[in-house]
Amino acid sequence: MIKLIAADLDGTLLAPGGFEMPERNRAAIGKAVSMGVRFVVCTGRIFPGGRKFALEVEGDQPVICVNGAVVRMSRSLRYLRRVSIEPCLAEAVVSEIRRSGVRPWYYEGDICYAEEPGPALENMKQRTGAEVRIVPRLDVPAGRRPEKIIAVLGADRARELQSSLEARFGGQLYVTRSGKSQVEVLNPQGTKGKALEMIAARYGIEKQDIAAFGDNLNDIELFRAAGIRVAMGNGEDELKAAADIIAPPNGAAGVGQVLEKLLRL
């Protein structure tokens, strides 16, 4: 029996482009919540970008954001979880990314810090509503503790950068990709799976009663915390290999279609 629905946003719950939730998805989730099922947004976005979609259903729902480094309630705004990167490690990651020829960003709280504007940063700002602060140089002073450090670059270079960061910081940090061109670095506890396990324990929900929906590599950890794993038809092959169900693509409201069958809506 499904008691919790955990859904990624971009490429999963949202229509292509990442600006809106298809009505079929919204209706299915709304019906599920009215039946007592808990709904959890699980996103790499900063909190405001995840909260806006959690507010489309009733109740004060947990929002897993920044890949799992942060969990906040949608209406009360209460923090349930916040794990960050030690300043010395964060500074080393920023330097390593900069050596690859990319200018990184990082998230701290509800703010994204970056060195210069650009198309990728502007797209993120428009999609998520995040506050962006441009600084002359993206240093990590002793008092600052980023939750996530991001590098956006071409797909081939992204794989190379991910591998080099894993080789240097493996065991100390969690390195993943969101999309083919975005590399993300977090505290090892800052995964969607760890955050989902915490929420499930809080509400007394067993793993087998959780349905998780995702499309990308940062959803692999989410799948490990769920009993029913649903990969989108538009998702990465590696995630599909770990799935129990392959949903229609996000452009066809695949989440809603699968929920209608699972919950007999």
KEKE-3310 file (N, C-alpha, C; in steps of 0.2 Angstrom, whole numbers, plus 5000, padded with zeros to 4 digits):
npx = (5004:5003:5010:5017:5023:5036:5044:5054:5058:5062:5062:5054:5042:5038:5033:5042:5055:5053:5044:5031:5018:5010:4993:4987:4996:4995:4982:4982:4991:4984:4973:4978:4984:4972:4968:4976:4989:5006:5015:5030:5041:5056:5070:5084:5084:5085:5077:5065:5062:5057:5047:5036:5029:5026:5017:5006:4998:4987:4990:5004:5018:5034:5048:5061:5076:5089:5096:5094:5101:5095:5079:5064:5048:5033:5024:5025:5038:5048:5064:5069:5080:5097:5112:5129:5144:5160:5170:5183:5184:5175:5181:5192:5185:5179:5191:5196:5186:5187:5200:5197:5193:5180:5168:5162:5146:5138:5126:5119:5109:5095:5100:5109:5126:5137:5150:5149:5136:5126:5119:5115:5114:5105:5094:5092:5088:5076:5068:5067:5066:5076:5086:5100:5116:5129:5147:5163:5173:5172:5175:5176:5174:5178:5166:5156:5145:5143:5128:5128:5138:5141:5144:5143:5144:5150:5143:5153:5164:5158:5157:5170:5174:5167:5172:5185:5183:5177:5188:5197:5190:5182:5173:5174:5165:5150:5147:5139:5128:5116:5106:5114:5125:5127:5137:5137:5141:5141:5139:5142:5131:5121:5110:5096:5091:5095:5088:5075:5074:5075:5063:5053:5056:5052:5038:5034:5034:5036:5049:5044:5032:5033:5033:5044:5049:5059:5072:5085:5103:5105:5094:5096:5100:5088:5080:5085:5080:5066:5052:5045:5050:5051:5055:5057:5052:5059:5071:5088:5098:5104:5097:5085:5088:5088:5075:5058:5047:5044:5039:5028:5035:5040:5034:5022:5015:5019:5020:5008:5000:5005:5003:4989:4986:4993:4987:4974:4966)
npy = (4994:5011:5024:5035:5047:5051:5062:5068:5084:5092:5085:5075:5076:5088:5097:5097:5109:5114:5123:5121:5110:5097:5095:5083:5076:5084:5082:5069:5068:5076:5069:5058:5063:5067:5055:5052:5050:5054:5067:5071:5082:5080:5087:5094:5107:5124:5128:5138:5135:5122:5122:5129:5120:5110:5117:5116:5106:5100:5104:5103:5100:5089:5096:5090:5096:5104:5092:5084:5089:5098:5099:5105:5111:5114:5124:5128:5131:5126:5119:5103:5096:5100:5099:5103:5108:5107:5122:5122:5110:5114:5125:5119:5111:5121:5127:5117:5115:5127:5126:5117:5126:5131:5142:5140:5139:5141:5135:5142:5142:5150:5156:5158:5159:5166:5169:5176:5182:5172:5161:5148:5151:5161:5154:5144:5153:5159:5147:5142:5153:5157:5167:5176:5180:5190:5189:5196:5186:5169:5164:5154:5158:5156:5157:5153:5140:5131:5122:5115:5113:5119:5115:5119:5113:5106:5090:5079:5084:5086:5073:5070:5079:5075:5063:5066:5074:5064:5055:5063:5068:5057:5048:5058:5068:5069:5066:5070:5070:5081:5080:5080:5089:5095:5096:5091:5094:5088:5087:5070:5065:5072:5067:5063:5050:5048:5059:5055:5043:5049:5056:5046:5038:5048:5049:5036:5027:5013:5006:4999:5004:5016:5025:5030:5043:5047:5053:5055:5054:5058:5053:5040:5037:5040:5030:5019:5021:5018:5007:5005:5009:5021:5025:5038:5038:5046:5046:5043:5029:5022:5024:5019:5005:5002:5003:4998:5001:5008:5023:5033:5047:5063:5073:5068:5068:5057:5053:5055:5046:5034:5034:5034:5021:5013:5018:5016:5026)
npz = (5000:4995:5004:5004:4992:4982:4972:4960:4952:4939:4923:4927:4937:4932:4917:4901:4901:4913:4920:4924:4931:4924:4922:4923:4932:4943:4947:4950:4961:4970:4972:4978:4990:4996:5000:5010:5008:5009:5001:4993:4987:4978:4975:4966:4966:4974:4989:4987:4974:4974:4984:4978:4970:4979:4986:4978:4982:4996:5013:5025:5018:5017:5009:5000:4996:4986:4982:4994:5004:5011:5020:5021:5028:5018:5021:5034:5034:5042:5046:5044:5041:5037:5030:5027:5017:5023:5026:5022:5013:5004:4998:4992:4983:4975:4970:4962:4952:4946:4941:4930:4921:4922:4929:4945:4954:4970:4982:4997:5010:5005:4994:4979:4975:4963:4951:4939:4928:4916:4903:4908:4922:4922:4917:4927:4937:4932:4932:4945:4954:4962:4973:4966:4969:4963:4964:4966:4967:4969:4983:4998:5013:5031:5039:5030:5024:5011:5004:4992:4978:4961:4944:4928:4912:4896:4890:4889:4895:4908:4913:4914:4923:4934:4937:4940:4952:4960:4961:4968:4980:4984:4996:5005:5000:4991:4974:4960:4945:4938:4925:4909:4909:4921:4935:4952:4969:4986:5004:5010:5016:5010:5001:4991:4995:5008:5014:5011:5019:5032:5032:5030:5042:5051:5050:5051:5041:5031:5020:5009:5007:5000:4985:4972:4960:4947:4935:4933:4936:4950:4956:4959:4972:4978:4974:4981:4993:4992:4990:4978:4963:4950:4935:4923:4905:4898:4905:4911:4906:4915:4927:4923:4923:4936:4940:4944:4937:4921:4917:4906:4896:4904:4897:4894:4905:4914:4927:4933:4925:4929:4943:4943:4940:4950:4961:4958:4954)
capx = (5000:5007:5009:5021:5025:5042:5044:5059:5054:5064:5062:5050:5035:5036:5033:5048:5056:5053:5041:5024:5016:5004:4986:4986:5000:4992:4976:4983:4994:4979:4968:4982:4984:4966:4967:4980:4996:5010:5018:5036:5045:5063:5073:5091:5083:5085:5070:5060:5060:5054:5041:5031:5026:5023:5011:5000:4993:4985:4994:5011:5022:5041:5051:5068:5078:5097:5098:5094:5105:5090:5072:5060:5041:5031:5020:5027:5045:5052:5069:5069:5087:5102:5119:5133:5151:5165:5173:5190:5183:5171:5186:5196:5181:5179:5197:5197:5182:5190:5206:5195:5190:5173:5166:5157:5141:5136:5120:5119:5102:5090:5104:5114:5132:5141:5155:5147:5129:5127:5113:5113:5112:5098:5089:5090:5085:5069:5064:5067:5065:5081:5090:5107:5121:5136:5152:5169:5177:5168:5179:5172:5176:5177:5159:5151:5145:5138:5125:5129:5143:5138:5148:5139:5149:5147:5142:5159:5168:5155:5158:5177:5175:5164:5177:5191:5181:5176:5195:5200:5186:5178:5173:5173:5160:5145:5148:5134:5126:5109:5106:5121:5130:5128:5140:5135:5145:5138:5140:5140:5124:5116:5107:5089:5089:5096:5083:5069:5074:5073:5056:5050:5056:5048:5031:5033:5032:5040:5051:5039:5026:5036:5034:5049:5049:5065:5074:5092:5108:5104:5089:5098:5100:5081:5077:5087:5076:5059:5050:5042:5055:5048:5060:5053:5054:5065:5077:5095:5097:5107:5092:5080:5090:5087:5068:5053:5042:5046:5034:5029:5040:5037:5030:5015:5012:5020:5019:5000:4998:5007:4999:4982:4986:4995:4982:4967:4962)
capy = (5000:5017:5029:5041:5048:5055:5064:5073:5089:5093:5079:5070:5079:5094:5097:5099:5116:5114:5128:5119:5103:5095:5095:5076:5075:5088:5079:5062:5069:5079:5063:5053:5067:5067:5048:5051:5048:5060:5069:5074:5085:5078:5091:5097:5115:5127:5127:5141:5132:5116:5124:5132:5114:5107:5121:5115:5101:5102:5102:5106:5094:5090:5097:5088:5101:5104:5085:5080:5092:5102:5097:5110:5110:5118:5129:5131:5133:5123:5115:5096:5094:5104:5097:5107:5106:5110:5127:5120:5106:5118:5130:5115:5110:5127:5128:5111:5116:5133:5124:5114:5131:5133:5146:5137:5142:5137:5137:5142:5144:5151:5160:5155:5163:5165:5175:5180:5179:5168:5158:5143:5154:5164:5149:5142:5158:5159:5141:5141:5159:5158:5174:5175:5186:5189:5191:5196:5179:5164:5161:5151:5161:5152:5157:5151:5133:5129:5115:5112:5117:5117:5117:5118:5112:5101:5083:5075:5087:5085:5066:5070:5083:5071:5057:5069:5076:5058:5053:5067:5069:5051:5047:5065:5072:5066:5070:5067:5074:5082:5082:5078:5094:5099:5092:5094:5091:5089:5083:5063:5064:5076:5064:5062:5044:5049:5063:5052:5039:5053:5058:5040:5037:5053:5047:5029:5024:5008:5007:4995:5009:5022:5025:5036:5044:5051:5053:5056:5050:5060:5049:5033:5036:5041:5024:5015:5022:5017:5001:5005:5013:5022:5029:5041:5036:5051:5046:5040:5022:5019:5024:5014:4998:5001:5004:4993:5003:5013:5028:5037:5053:5069:5077:5065:5067:5050:5052:5055:5040:5028:5035:5032:5014:5011:5019:5015:5033)
capz = (5000:4995:5009:5002:4985:4982:4965:4957:4948:4932:4919:4930:4938:4928:4909:4898:4902:4921:4923:4926:4932:4920:4926:4925:4937:4949:4949:4953:4967:4974:4975:4983:4996:4999:5003:5016:5005:5009:4995:4995:4982:4979:4969:4967:4966:4980:4992:4984:4968:4976:4988:4974:4968:4985:4988:4974:4986:5002:5019:5026:5016:5017:5003:4999:4990:4986:4982:5000:5009:5015:5020:5025:5027:5013:5023:5041:5033:5047:5044:5046:5039:5034:5030:5022:5016:5028:5022:5019:5008:4999:4995:4988:4977:4970:4966:4957:4947:4943:4937:4924:4916:4923:4935:4949:4959:4976:4986:5004:5012:4999:4990:4975:4974:4957:4949:4933:4925:4910:4901:4913:4928:4921:4916:4934:4941:4930:4933:4952:4958:4967:4973:4964:4971:4959:4968:4962:4967:4973:4989:5004:5019:5036:5041:5025:5023:5006:5004:4986:4973:4955:4938:4922:4906:4891:4893:4889:4901:4914:4915:4916:4929:4939:4938:4943:4958:4964:4963:4973:4986:4986:5003:5009:4997:4986:4968:4956:4940:4937:4918:4906:4909:4927:4940:4959:4975:4992:5009:5009:5019:5006:4995:4991:4998:5015:5016:5011:5024:5038:5032:5032:5049:5055:5049:5053:5034:5029:5013:5004:5006:4996:4978:4970:4953:4945:4928:4932:4941:4957:4958:4961:4979:4980:4972:4986:4999:4990:4988:4971:4959:4944:4930:4917:4899:4896:4910:4910:4905:4922:4932:4921:4924:4943:4941:4944:4932:4916:4915:4900:4898:4908:4893:4893:4912:4915:4934:4934:4922:4934:4950:4942:4940:4956:4967:4956:4954)
cpx = (5004:5005:5012:5024:5031:5044:5049:5055:5056:5065:5058:5043:5033:5037:5040:5049:5057:5049:5034:5023:5010:4998:4985:4990:4997:4986:4977:4986:4989:4975:4972:4983:4978:4964:4971:4987:5000:5014:5024:5040:5052:5067:5081:5090:5084:5078:5065:5057:5057:5047:5035:5027:5023:5017:5005:4996:4992:4990:5001:5016:5030:5043:5059:5071:5086:5099:5097:5097:5100:5083:5069:5052:5038:5027:5022:5034:5050:5057:5068:5076:5091:5109:5123:5140:5155:5168:5179:5189:5179:5176:5190:5192:5181:5185:5198:5192:5185:5196:5203:5192:5183:5172:5161:5151:5141:5129:5121:5113:5098:5094:5109:5120:5135:5145:5153:5140:5131:5120:5111:5111:5106:5093:5087:5086:5077:5065:5063:5065:5070:5084:5097:5111:5127:5141:5158:5173:5173:5173:5174:5175:5174:5170:5154:5151:5140:5135:5127:5134:5141:5143:5144:5144:5146:5147:5148:5163:5165:5157:5166:5178:5172:5169:5183:5189:5180:5183:5198:5196:5181:5179:5172:5167:5156:5145:5143:5132:5118:5108:5113:5126:5131:5131:5139:5139:5142:5141:5138:5133:5119:5113:5100:5087:5090:5090:5076:5068:5072:5066:5052:5050:5052:5041:5029:5031:5037:5043:5047:5033:5027:5036:5038:5049:5055:5067:5081:5097:5107:5098:5090:5098:5093:5078:5079:5083:5068:5058:5047:5046:5052:5053:5056:5056:5059:5071:5083:5094:5100:5101:5086:5081:5089:5079:5064:5048:5045:5040:5034:5033:5036:5033:5023:5012:5013:5019:5012:4998:4999:5004:4992:4981:4988:4990:4975:4963:4957)
cpy = (5006:5022:5035:5041:5053:5056:5069:5078:5089:5086:5074:5072:5084:5093:5099:5107:5118:5120:5127:5112:5102:5094:5087:5074:5078:5084:5073:5063:5072:5074:5059:5057:5067:5060:5047:5050:5055:5061:5073:5076:5083:5082:5093:5105:5117:5127:5131:5138:5125:5117:5126:5126:5110:5111:5120:5109:5103:5100:5104:5100:5095:5091:5095:5092:5101:5097:5081:5084:5096:5099:5102:5109:5116:5124:5132:5134:5131:5119:5108:5094:5099:5102:5101:5104:5110:5116:5125:5115:5110:5122:5125:5113:5115:5128:5123:5112:5122:5131:5120:5119:5133:5137:5143:5142:5138:5140:5137:5145:5145:5156:5156:5161:5161:5171:5179:5177:5175:5164:5152:5146:5157:5159:5146:5147:5159:5153:5141:5147:5160:5165:5172:5181:5185:5192:5191:5190:5175:5160:5158:5153:5156:5151:5154:5143:5131:5122:5111:5116:5114:5119:5115:5118:5107:5094:5079:5078:5086:5078:5066:5074:5079:5066:5060:5071:5070:5055:5057:5067:5063:5049:5053:5068:5067:5070:5066:5072:5075:5085:5080:5083:5098:5094:5095:5090:5093:5085:5075:5062:5068:5073:5063:5056:5045:5054:5060:5047:5042:5054:5052:5038:5041:5051:5040:5025:5019:5009:5004:4999:5015:5021:5031:5036:5048:5049:5053:5053:5052:5057:5042:5032:5036:5034:5019:5015:5020:5009:5000:5011:5014:5027:5032:5038:5040:5051:5043:5032:5019:5019:5019:5007:4997:5001:4998:4994:5008:5017:5031:5044:5058:5073:5074:5064:5060:5049:5051:5048:5034:5028:5032:5024:5011:5012:5018:5021:5034)
cpz = (5000:5000:5008:4995:4985:4975:4964:4953:4941:4929:4922:4931:4934:4920:4907:4899:4909:4924:4926:4927:4928:4924:4928:4931:4944:4951:4953:4960:4972:4977:4980:4990:5000:5002:5009:5014:5006:5003:4996:4988:4983:4973:4971:4967:4973:4983:4989:4978:4968:4979:4983:4971:4974:4987:4984:4977:4993:5008:5019:5024:5016:5010:5003:4994:4991:4986:4988:5005:5014:5014:5024:5023:5022:5015:5030:5040:5038:5044:5047:5046:5036:5035:5025:5021:5020:5023:5018:5013:5002:4995:4990:4982:4972:4966:4961:4951:4943:4938:4930:4919:4917:4930:4939:4952:4965:4979:4994:5006:5006:4994:4985:4973:4968:4956:4943:4931:4918:4909:4906:4919:4928:4920:4923:4938:4939:4932:4941:4956:4963:4967:4971:4966:4967:4963:4964:4961:4972:4978:4994:5010:5025:5039:5036:5024:5017:5007:4998:4982:4966:4949:4932:4916:4901:4894:4894:4895:4907:4917:4917:4922:4935:4941:4942:4951:4963:4966:4968:4980:4988:4993:5008:5007:4992:4980:4963:4950:4940:4930:4916:4907:4916:4933:4947:4964:4981:4998:5008:5011:5015:5000:4996:4995:5006:5018:5016:5017:5031:5038:5034:5039:5053:5055:5050:5046:5032:5021:5008:5002:5002:4989:4976:4963:4952:4938:4928:4937:4948:4960:4960:4968:4982:4979:4978:4992:4998:4989:4981:4967:4952:4940:4924:4910:4896:4900:4907:4910:4912:4927:4930:4923:4932:4945:4940:4938:4927:4915:4908:4901:4901:4904:4892:4900:4914:4923:4936:4931:4927:4940:4949:4942:4947:4962:4964:4956:4949)
residu = (MET:ILE:LYS:LEU:ILE:ALA:ALA:ASP:LEU:ASP:GLY:THR:LEU:LEU:ALA:PRO:GLY:GLY:PHE:GLU:MET:PRO:GLU:ARG:ASN:ARG:ALA:ALA:ILE:GLY:LYS:ALA:VAL:SER:MET:GLY:VAL:ARG:PHE:VAL:VAL:CYS:THR:GLY:ARG:ILE:PHE:PRO:GLY:GLY:ARG:LYS:PHE:ALA:LEU:GLU:VAL:GLU:GLY:ASP:GLN:PRO:VAL:ILE:CYS:VAL:ASN:GLY:ALA:VAL:VAL:ARG:MET:SER:ARG:SER:LEU:ARG:TYR:LEU:ARG:ARG:VAL:SER:ILE:GLU:PRO:CYS:LEU:ALA:GLU:ALA:VAL:VAL:SER:GLU:ILE:ARG:ARG:SER:GLY:VAL:ARG:PRO:TRP:TYR:TYR:GLU:GLY:ASP:ILE:CYS:TYR:ALA:GLU:GLU:PRO:GLY:PRO:ALA:LEU:GLU:ASN:MET:LYS:GLN:ARG:THR:GLY:ALA:GLU:VAL:ARG:ILE:VAL:PRO:ARG:LEU:ASP:VAL:PRO:ALA:GLY:ARG:ARG:PRO:GLU:LYS:ILE:ILE:ALA:VAL:LEU:GLY:ALA:ASP:ARG:ALA:ARG:GLU:LEU:GLN:SER:SER:LEU:GLU:ALA:ARG:PHE:GLY:GLY:GLN:LEU:TYR:VAL:THR:ARG:SER:GLY:LYS:SER:GLN:VAL:GLU:VAL:LEU:ASN:PRO:GLN:GLY:THR:LYS:GLY:LYS:ALA:LEU:GLU:MET:ILE:ALA:ALA:ARG:TYR:GLY:ILE:GLU:LYS:GLN:ASP:ILE:ALA:ALA:PHE:GLY:ASP:ASN:LEU:ASN:ASP:ILE:GLU:LEU:PHE:ARG:ALA:ALA:GLY:ILE:ARG:VAL:ALA:MET:GLY:ASN:GLY:GLU:ASP:GLU:LEU:LYS:ALA:ALA:ALA:ASP:ILE:ILE:ALA:PRO:PRO:ASN:GLY:ALA:ALA:GLY:VAL:GLY:GLN:VAL:LEU:GLU:LYS:LEU:LEU:ARG:LEU)
# end
